[in-house]
Amino acid sequence: MKFDKTDEFAADWKSMPIDHRRIFRSLMPAFNTACQAYIDNPGQPWPANLRVKPMAHSAGIWEMTWPFSGPDGRATFEFFQLDGHTAVRWRRIGRHEIYQRP
């Protein structure tokens, strides 16, 4: 699975506490596997623990949520074509405020 990120994601990432980054990184092996399963079969349900779903009112943008030690963390992403393959572009990461401009 290939990935890209927006400048907004990079800025959000820099402002996140290190322990929150660690949690996000720990989800990536399961996310990669689930992404490939979804790409191979779009009817395939996402694993419940990843809490992935399409965003309402934002066509083509997906969200993933997870519990931080306090409020839940969120990340938004989209699928796009890169070198002839479906890839993921991370758009935003943080808390509820990212939904203002996902």
N, CA, C and O atoms as a GROMACS GRO file, in nm:
protein
  408
    1MET      N    1   0.085  -0.117   0.000
    1MET     CA    2   0.000   0.000   0.000
    1MET      C    3   0.090   0.124   0.000
    1MET      O    4   0.180   0.137   0.083
    2LYS      N    5   0.064   0.214  -0.095
    2LYS     CA    6   0.139   0.339  -0.101
    2LYS      C    7   0.058   0.449  -0.035
    2LYS      O    8  -0.065   0.448  -0.036
    3PHE      N    9   0.131   0.544   0.023
    3PHE     CA   10   0.068   0.654   0.095
    3PHE      C   11   0.127   0.788   0.051
    3PHE      O   12   0.239   0.795   0.001
    4ASP      N   13   0.048   0.891   0.071
    4ASP     CA   14   0.089   1.029   0.051
    4ASP      C   15   0.025   1.108   0.164
    4ASP      O   16  -0.059   1.054   0.237
    5LYS      N   17   0.063   1.232   0.180
    5LYS     CA   18   0.000   1.316   0.283
    5LYS      C   19  -0.009   1.459   0.232
    5LYS      O   20   0.072   1.502   0.149
    6THR      N   21  -0.108   1.530   0.281
    6THR     CA   22  -0.122   1.671   0.247
    6THR      C   23  -0.032   1.754   0.338
    6THR      O   24   0.016   1.706   0.441
    7ASP      N   25  -0.010   1.878   0.299
    7ASP     CA   26   0.065   1.970   0.384
    7ASP      C   27  -0.007   1.990   0.517
    7ASP      O   28   0.057   2.006   0.621
    8GLU      N   29  -0.140   1.990   0.513
    8GLU     CA   30  -0.219   2.006   0.636
    8GLU      C   31  -0.194   1.890   0.732
    8GLU      O   32  -0.181   1.910   0.853
    9PHE      N   33  -0.189   1.767   0.678
    9PHE     CA   34  -0.160   1.651   0.762
    9PHE      C   35  -0.022   1.665   0.825
    9PHE      O   36  -0.006   1.640   0.944
   10ALA      N   37   0.075   1.706   0.746
   10ALA     CA   38   0.212   1.722   0.799
   10ALA      C   39   0.216   1.825   0.912
   10ALA      O   40   0.284   1.805   1.012
   11ALA      N   41   0.144   1.936   0.896
   11ALA     CA   42   0.140   2.038   1.001
   11ALA      C   43   0.067   1.986   1.124
   11ALA      O   44   0.111   2.009   1.237
   12ASP      N   45  -0.045   1.916   1.103
   12ASP     CA   46  -0.119   1.857   1.215
   12ASP      C   47  -0.028   1.760   1.292
   12ASP      O   48  -0.025   1.760   1.415
   13TRP      N   49   0.045   1.678   1.217
   13TRP     CA   50   0.133   1.575   1.276
   13TRP      C   51   0.238   1.640   1.366
   13TRP      O   52   0.263   1.592   1.477
   14LYS      N   53   0.298   1.748   1.319
   14LYS     CA   54   0.402   1.816   1.398
   14LYS      C   55   0.348   1.870   1.529
   14LYS      O   56   0.422   1.880   1.627
   15SER      N   57   0.221   1.907   1.532
   15SER     CA   58   0.165   1.964   1.654
   15SER      C   59   0.109   1.859   1.750
   15SER      O   60   0.068   1.892   1.861
   16MET      N   61   0.107   1.733   1.708
   16MET     CA   62   0.054   1.626   1.794
   16MET      C   63   0.155   1.582   1.898
   16MET      O   64   0.275   1.578   1.870
   17PRO      N   65   0.109   1.551   2.018
   17PRO     CA   66   0.200   1.494   2.118
   17PRO      C   67   0.258   1.361   2.069
   17PRO      O   68   0.192   1.288   1.994
   18ILE      N   69   0.377   1.330   2.110
   18ILE     CA   70   0.446   1.209   2.065
   18ILE      C   71   0.367   1.083   2.099
   18ILE      O   72   0.362   0.990   2.018
   19ASP      N   73   0.305   1.077   2.216
   19ASP     CA   74   0.230   0.956   2.250
   19ASP      C   75   0.110   0.936   2.157
   19ASP      O   76   0.070   0.823   2.132
   20HIS      N   77   0.053   1.044   2.106
   20HIS     CA   78  -0.058   1.033   2.011
   20HIS      C   79  -0.007   0.982   1.876
   20HIS      O   80  -0.074   0.904   1.809
   21ARG      N   81   0.112   1.027   1.838
   21ARG     CA   82   0.172   0.978   1.713
   21ARG      C   83   0.198   0.828   1.724
   21ARG      O   84   0.177   0.754   1.628
   22ARG      N   85   0.245   0.786   1.839
   22ARG     CA   86   0.275   0.645   1.862
   22ARG      C   87   0.149   0.560   1.846
   22ARG      O   88   0.153   0.453   1.786
   23ILE      N   89   0.037   0.607   1.900
   23ILE     CA   90  -0.089   0.534   1.887
   23ILE      C   91  -0.127   0.521   1.740
   23ILE      O   92  -0.162   0.413   1.693
   24PHE      N   93  -0.119   0.632   1.666
   24PHE     CA   94  -0.154   0.629   1.524
   24PHE      C   95  -0.064   0.529   1.450
   24PHE      O   96  -0.113   0.447   1.372
   25ARG      N   97   0.065   0.537   1.473
   25ARG     CA   98   0.158   0.445   1.406
   25ARG      C   99   0.126   0.300   1.439
   25ARG      O  100   0.140   0.212   1.354
   26SER      N  101   0.084   0.274   1.561
   26SER     CA  102   0.055   0.135   1.601
   26SER      C  103  -0.065   0.078   1.525
   26SER      O  104  -0.079  -0.043   1.514
   27LEU      N  105  -0.151   0.166   1.473
   27LEU     CA  106  -0.268   0.121   1.397
   27LEU      C  107  -0.236   0.090   1.251
   27LEU      O  108  -0.315   0.026   1.183
   28MET      N  109  -0.121   0.134   1.203
   28MET     CA  110  -0.091   0.124   1.061
   28MET      C  111  -0.081  -0.018   1.006
   28MET      O  112  -0.129  -0.041   0.895
   29PRO      N  113  -0.023  -0.117   1.076
   29PRO     CA  114  -0.024  -0.252   1.019
   29PRO      C  115  -0.167  -0.304   0.993
   29PRO      O  116  -0.194  -0.359   0.887
   30ALA      N  117  -0.255  -0.285   1.088
   30ALA     CA  118  -0.394  -0.329   1.069
   30ALA      C  119  -0.463  -0.246   0.962
   30ALA      O  120  -0.542  -0.298   0.884
   31PHE      N  121  -0.434  -0.115   0.958
   31PHE     CA  122  -0.494  -0.028   0.857
   31PHE      C  123  -0.449  -0.069   0.717
   31PHE      O  124  -0.530  -0.076   0.625
   32ASN      N  125  -0.320  -0.097   0.700
   32ASN     CA  126  -0.267  -0.139   0.569
   32ASN      C  127  -0.337  -0.265   0.520
   32ASN      O  128  -0.379  -0.273   0.405
   33THR      N  129  -0.350  -0.363   0.608
   33THR     CA  130  -0.416  -0.488   0.572
   33THR      C  131  -0.562  -0.464   0.536
   33THR      O  132  -0.611  -0.518   0.437
   34ALA      N  133  -0.631  -0.384   0.616
   34ALA     CA  134  -0.772  -0.354   0.591
   34ALA      C  135  -0.790  -0.275   0.462
   34ALA      O  136  -0.886  -0.298   0.388
   35CYS      N  137  -0.700  -0.182   0.435
   35CYS     CA  138  -0.707  -0.104   0.310
   35CYS      C  139  -0.696  -0.195   0.190
   35CYS      O  140  -0.774  -0.185   0.096
   36GLN      N  141  -0.598  -0.284   0.193
   36GLN     CA  142  -0.580  -0.374   0.079
   36GLN      C  143  -0.702  -0.462   0.061
   36GLN      O  144  -0.745  -0.487  -0.051
   37ALA      N  145  -0.759  -0.511   0.171
   37ALA     CA  146  -0.880  -0.593   0.162
   37ALA      C  147  -0.996  -0.512   0.104
   37ALA      O  148  -1.073  -0.564   0.024
   38TYR      N  149  -1.007  -0.386   0.143
   38TYR     CA  150  -1.114  -0.300   0.090
   38TYR      C  151  -1.093  -0.273  -0.059
   38TYR      O  152  -1.189  -0.275  -0.136
   39ILE      N  153  -0.971  -0.246  -0.099
   39ILE     CA  154  -0.941  -0.220  -0.240
   39ILE      C  155  -0.973  -0.344  -0.325
   39ILE      O  156  -1.029  -0.333  -0.434
   40ASP      N  157  -0.936  -0.461  -0.273
   40ASP     CA  158  -0.962  -0.586  -0.346
   40ASP      C  159  -1.111  -0.618  -0.352
   40ASP      O  160  -1.157  -0.679  -0.448
   41ASN      N  161  -1.186  -0.577  -0.249
   41ASN     CA  162  -1.329  -0.606  -0.241
   41ASN      C  163  -1.398  -0.494  -0.165
   41ASN      O  164  -1.408  -0.500  -0.043
   42PRO      N  165  -1.446  -0.390  -0.237
   42PRO     CA  166  -1.506  -0.275  -0.168
   42PRO      C  167  -1.626  -0.308  -0.079
   42PRO      O  168  -1.666  -0.225   0.002
   43GLY      N  169  -1.683  -0.425  -0.092
   43GLY     CA  170  -1.791  -0.467  -0.003
   43GLY      C  171  -1.740  -0.522   0.129
   43GLY      O  172  -1.818  -0.546   0.222
   44GLN      N  173  -1.610  -0.541   0.137
   44GLN     CA  174  -1.547  -0.595   0.258
   44GLN      C  175  -1.564  -0.496   0.374
   44GLN      O  176  -1.528  -0.379   0.359
   45PRO      N  177  -1.617  -0.539   0.487
   45PRO     CA  178  -1.628  -0.445   0.599
   45PRO      C  179  -1.490  -0.416   0.660
   45PRO      O  180  -1.401  -0.500   0.660
   46TRP      N  181  -1.477  -0.294   0.710
   46TRP     CA  182  -1.354  -0.256   0.779
   46TRP      C  183  -1.356  -0.317   0.918
   46TRP      O  184  -1.463  -0.335   0.976
   47PRO      N  185  -1.239  -0.351   0.974
   47PRO     CA  186  -1.235  -0.401   1.112
   47PRO      C  187  -1.295  -0.298   1.209
   47PRO      O  188  -1.264  -0.179   1.200
   48ALA      N  189  -1.378  -0.344   1.297
   48ALA     CA  190  -1.449  -0.253   1.389
   48ALA      C  191  -1.353  -0.170   1.473
   48ALA      O  192  -1.382  -0.054   1.503
   49ASN      N  193  -1.238  -0.226   1.511
   49ASN     CA  194  -1.146  -0.151   1.598
   49ASN      C  195  -1.082  -0.032   1.527
   49ASN      O  196  -1.030   0.057   1.594
   50LEU      N  197  -1.083  -0.029   1.393
   50LEU     CA  198  -1.026   0.085   1.321
   50LEU      C  199  -1.126   0.200   1.306
   50LEU      O  200  -1.088   0.314   1.281
   51ARG      N  201  -1.254   0.169   1.324
   51ARG     CA  202  -1.359   0.271   1.318
   51ARG      C  203  -1.344   0.359   1.193
   51ARG      O  204  -1.335   0.482   1.203
   52VAL      N  205  -1.341   0.295   1.076
   52VAL     CA  206  -1.329   0.363   0.948
   52VAL      C  207  -1.466   0.372   0.884
   52VAL      O  208  -1.542   0.275   0.883
   53LYS      N  209  -1.499   0.489   0.829
   53LYS     CA  210  -1.624   0.506   0.757
   53LYS      C  211  -1.613   0.628   0.665
   53LYS      O  212  -1.531   0.717   0.688
   54PRO      N  213  -1.696   0.630   0.559
   54PRO     CA  214  -1.697   0.750   0.474
   54PRO      C  215  -1.751   0.868   0.554
   54PRO      O  216  -1.840   0.853   0.637
   55MET      N  217  -1.696   0.986   0.528
   55MET     CA  218  -1.745   1.106   0.596
   55MET      C  219  -1.877   1.150   0.535
   55MET      O  220  -1.894   1.148   0.413
   56ALA      N  221  -1.968   1.190   0.620
   56ALA     CA  222  -2.094   1.247   0.572
   56ALA      C  223  -2.065   1.386   0.516
   56ALA      O  224  -1.986   1.461   0.574
   57HIS      N  225  -2.127   1.420   0.406
   57HIS     CA  226  -2.118   1.554   0.346
   57HIS      C  227  -1.978   1.588   0.292
   57HIS      O  228  -1.950   1.705   0.267
   58SER      N  229  -1.892   1.489   0.274
   58SER     CA  230  -1.758   1.512   0.218
   58SER      C  231  -1.726   1.396   0.125
   58SER      O  232  -1.650   1.305   0.160
   59ALA      N  233  -1.783   1.399   0.007
   59ALA     CA  234  -1.770   1.289  -0.088
   59ALA      C  235  -1.624   1.252  -0.112
   59ALA      O  236  -1.539   1.338  -0.137
   60GLY      N  237  -1.596   1.123  -0.104
   60GLY     CA  238  -1.462   1.073  -0.132
   60GLY      C  239  -1.365   1.080  -0.017
   60GLY      O  240  -1.252   1.033  -0.028
   61ILE      N  241  -1.406   1.137   0.094
   61ILE     CA  242  -1.318   1.148   0.211
   61ILE      C  243  -1.366   1.050   0.318
   61ILE      O  244  -1.486   1.040   0.346
   62TRP      N  245  -1.273   0.981   0.376
   62TRP     CA  246  -1.299   0.882   0.480
   62TRP      C  247  -1.243   0.932   0.612
   62TRP      O  248  -1.154   1.017   0.615
   63GLU      N  249  -1.295   0.876   0.720
   63GLU     CA  250  -1.241   0.909   0.853
   63GLU      C  251  -1.209   0.781   0.928
   63GLU      O  252  -1.271   0.677   0.908
   64MET      N  253  -1.111   0.791   1.015
   64MET     CA  254  -1.076   0.684   1.107
   64MET      C  255  -1.063   0.748   1.244
   64MET      O  256  -1.001   0.854   1.259
   65THR      N  257  -1.119   0.685   1.344
   65THR     CA  258  -1.110   0.739   1.480
   65THR      C  259  -1.050   0.633   1.573
   65THR      O  260  -1.059   0.513   1.547
   66TRP      N  261  -0.990   0.680   1.681
   66TRP     CA  262  -0.932   0.590   1.781
   66TRP      C  263  -0.926   0.664   1.913
   66TRP      O  264  -0.925   0.787   1.916
   67PRO      N  265  -0.923   0.589   2.022
   67PRO     CA  266  -0.918   0.656   2.151
   67PRO      C  267  -0.776   0.693   2.191
   67PRO      O  268  -0.687   0.608   2.196
   68PHE      N  269  -0.756   0.821   2.217
   68PHE     CA  270  -0.634   0.864   2.286
   68PHE      C  271  -0.662   0.849   2.434
   68PHE      O  272  -0.771   0.804   2.471
   69SER      N  273  -0.571   0.883   2.519
   69SER     CA  274  -0.595   0.872   2.662
   69SER      C  275  -0.701   0.971   2.708
   69SER      O  276  -0.754   0.959   2.819
   70GLY      N  277  -0.733   1.068   2.625
   70GLY     CA  278  -0.839   1.164   2.654
   70GLY      C  279  -0.941   1.156   2.543
   70GLY      O  280  -0.996   1.049   2.517
   71PRO      N  281  -0.968   1.267   2.475
   71PRO     CA  282  -1.063   1.265   2.364
   71PRO      C  283  -1.011   1.178   2.249
   71PRO      O  284  -0.890   1.159   2.233
   72ASP      N  285  -1.104   1.127   2.172
   72ASP     CA  286  -1.066   1.044   2.057
   72ASP      C  287  -0.980   1.120   1.958
   72ASP      O  288  -0.992   1.242   1.943
   73GLY      N  289  -0.893   1.046   1.890
   73GLY     CA  290  -0.816   1.100   1.779
   73GLY      C  291  -0.889   1.071   1.649
   73GLY      O  292  -0.968   0.977   1.640
   74ARG      N  293  -0.862   1.151   1.549
   74ARG     CA  294  -0.924   1.136   1.420
   74ARG      C  295  -0.821   1.160   1.310
   74ARG      O  296  -0.727   1.236   1.327
   75ALA      N  297  -0.842   1.091   1.198
   75ALA     CA  298  -0.764   1.117   1.079
   75ALA      C  299  -0.858   1.105   0.960
   75ALA      O  300  -0.949   1.023   0.960
   76THR      N  301  -0.835   1.188   0.860
   76THR     CA  302  -0.913   1.180   0.738
   76THR      C  303  -0.819   1.140   0.624
   76THR      O  304  -0.701   1.175   0.624
   77PHE      N  305  -0.875   1.068   0.529
   77PHE     CA  306  -0.795   1.021   0.416
   77PHE      C  307  -0.885   1.005   0.294
   77PHE      O  308  -1.007   1.008   0.304
   78GLU      N  309  -0.819   0.988   0.180
   78GLU     CA  310  -0.891   0.960   0.057
   78GLU      C  311  -0.810   0.860  -0.024
   78GLU      O  312  -0.689   0.848  -0.008
   79PHE      N  313  -0.879   0.788  -0.110
   79PHE     CA  314  -0.812   0.699  -0.203
   79PHE      C  315  -0.783   0.776  -0.330
   79PHE      O  316  -0.862   0.860  -0.372
   80PHE      N  317  -0.669   0.749  -0.393
   80PHE     CA  318  -0.634   0.812  -0.520
   80PHE      C  319  -0.543   0.717  -0.597
   80PHE      O  320  -0.494   0.618  -0.542
   81GLN      N  321  -0.521   0.747  -0.723
   81GLN     CA  322  -0.435   0.664  -0.808
   81GLN      C  323  -0.292   0.718  -0.808
   81GLN      O  324  -0.269   0.837  -0.829
   82LEU      N  325  -0.197   0.629  -0.783
   82LEU     CA  326  -0.056   0.663  -0.782
   82LEU      C  327   0.019   0.554  -0.857
   82LEU      O  328   0.017   0.438  -0.816
   83ASP      N  329   0.083   0.590  -0.964
   83ASP     CA  330   0.159   0.492  -1.045
   83ASP      C  331   0.072   0.373  -1.086
   83ASP      O  332   0.119   0.259  -1.088
   84GLY      N  333  -0.055   0.400  -1.118
   84GLY     CA  334  -0.145   0.294  -1.164
   84GLY      C  335  -0.203   0.206  -1.055
   84GLY      O  336  -0.267   0.105  -1.084
   85HIS      N  337  -0.181   0.243  -0.928
   85HIS     CA  338  -0.233   0.164  -0.816
   85HIS      C  339  -0.313   0.255  -0.723
   85HIS      O  340  -0.288   0.375  -0.715
   86THR      N  341  -0.408   0.196  -0.654
   86THR     CA  342  -0.483   0.272  -0.555
   86THR      C  343  -0.395   0.294  -0.434
   86THR      O  344  -0.331   0.202  -0.384
   87ALA      N  345  -0.391   0.418  -0.387
   87ALA     CA  346  -0.310   0.456  -0.271
   87ALA      C  347  -0.397   0.538  -0.176
   87ALA      O  348  -0.511   0.574  -0.209
   88VAL      N  349  -0.342   0.568  -0.061
   88VAL     CA  350  -0.412   0.648   0.041
   88VAL      C  351  -0.340   0.780   0.058
   88VAL      O  352  -0.218   0.784   0.072
   89ARG      N  353  -0.416   0.888   0.056
   89ARG     CA  354  -0.361   1.021   0.088
   89ARG      C  355  -0.420   1.062   0.222
   89ARG      O  356  -0.541   1.082   0.235
   90TRP      N  357  -0.335   1.075   0.322
   90TRP     CA  358  -0.378   1.126   0.452
   90TRP      C  359  -0.399   1.276   0.439
   90TRP      O  360  -0.312   1.348   0.389
   91ARG      N  361  -0.515   1.323   0.484
   91ARG     CA  362  -0.553   1.463   0.467
   91ARG      C  363  -0.535   1.545   0.594
   91ARG      O  364  -0.474   1.652   0.591
   92ARG      N  365  -0.587   1.496   0.705
   92ARG     CA  366  -0.579   1.568   0.834
   92ARG      C  367  -0.565   1.465   0.946
   92ARG      O  368  -0.600   1.348   0.929
   93ILE      N  369  -0.513   1.509   1.060
   93ILE     CA  370  -0.505   1.425   1.179
   93ILE      C  371  -0.514   1.515   1.301
   93ILE      O  372  -0.460   1.625   1.302
   94GLY      N  373  -0.582   1.468   1.404
   94GLY     CA  374  -0.596   1.547   1.526
   94GLY      C  375  -0.721   1.511   1.602
   94GLY      O  376  -0.750   1.395   1.630
   95ARG      N  377  -0.796   1.616   1.634
   95ARG     CA  378  -0.920   1.598   1.710
   95ARG      C  379  -1.036   1.652   1.628
   95ARG      O  380  -1.024   1.669   1.506
   96HIS      N  381  -1.147   1.680   1.692
   96HIS     CA  382  -1.269   1.722   1.621
   96HIS      C  383  -1.247   1.841   1.526
   96HIS      O  384  -1.315   1.850   1.424
   97GLU      N  385  -1.155   1.930   1.557
   97GLU     CA  386  -1.137   2.050   1.476
   97GLU      C  387  -1.098   2.017   1.331
   97GLU      O  388  -1.118   2.100   1.243
   98ILE      N  389  -1.044   1.899   1.306
   98ILE     CA  390  -1.006   1.866   1.168
   98ILE      C  391  -1.127   1.852   1.078
   98ILE      O  392  -1.115   1.861   0.956
   99TYR      N  393  -1.245   1.829   1.136
   99TYR     CA  394  -1.366   1.812   1.056
   99TYR      C  395  -1.413   1.944   0.994
   99TYR      O  396  -1.495   1.942   0.903
  100GLN      N  397  -1.363   2.056   1.041
  100GLN     CA  398  -1.400   2.183   0.981
  100GLN      C  399  -1.347   2.194   0.838
  100GLN      O  400  -1.410   2.254   0.752
  101ARG      N  401  -1.230   2.134   0.816
  101ARG     CA  402  -1.170   2.129   0.681
  101ARG      C  403  -1.104   1.992   0.665
  101ARG      O  404  -0.982   1.979   0.674
  102PRO      N  405  -1.187   1.890   0.640
  102PRO     CA  406  -1.131   1.752   0.638
  102PRO      C  407  -1.035   1.727   0.524
  102PRO      O  408  -0.982   1.617   0.510
   0.00000   0.00000   0.00000
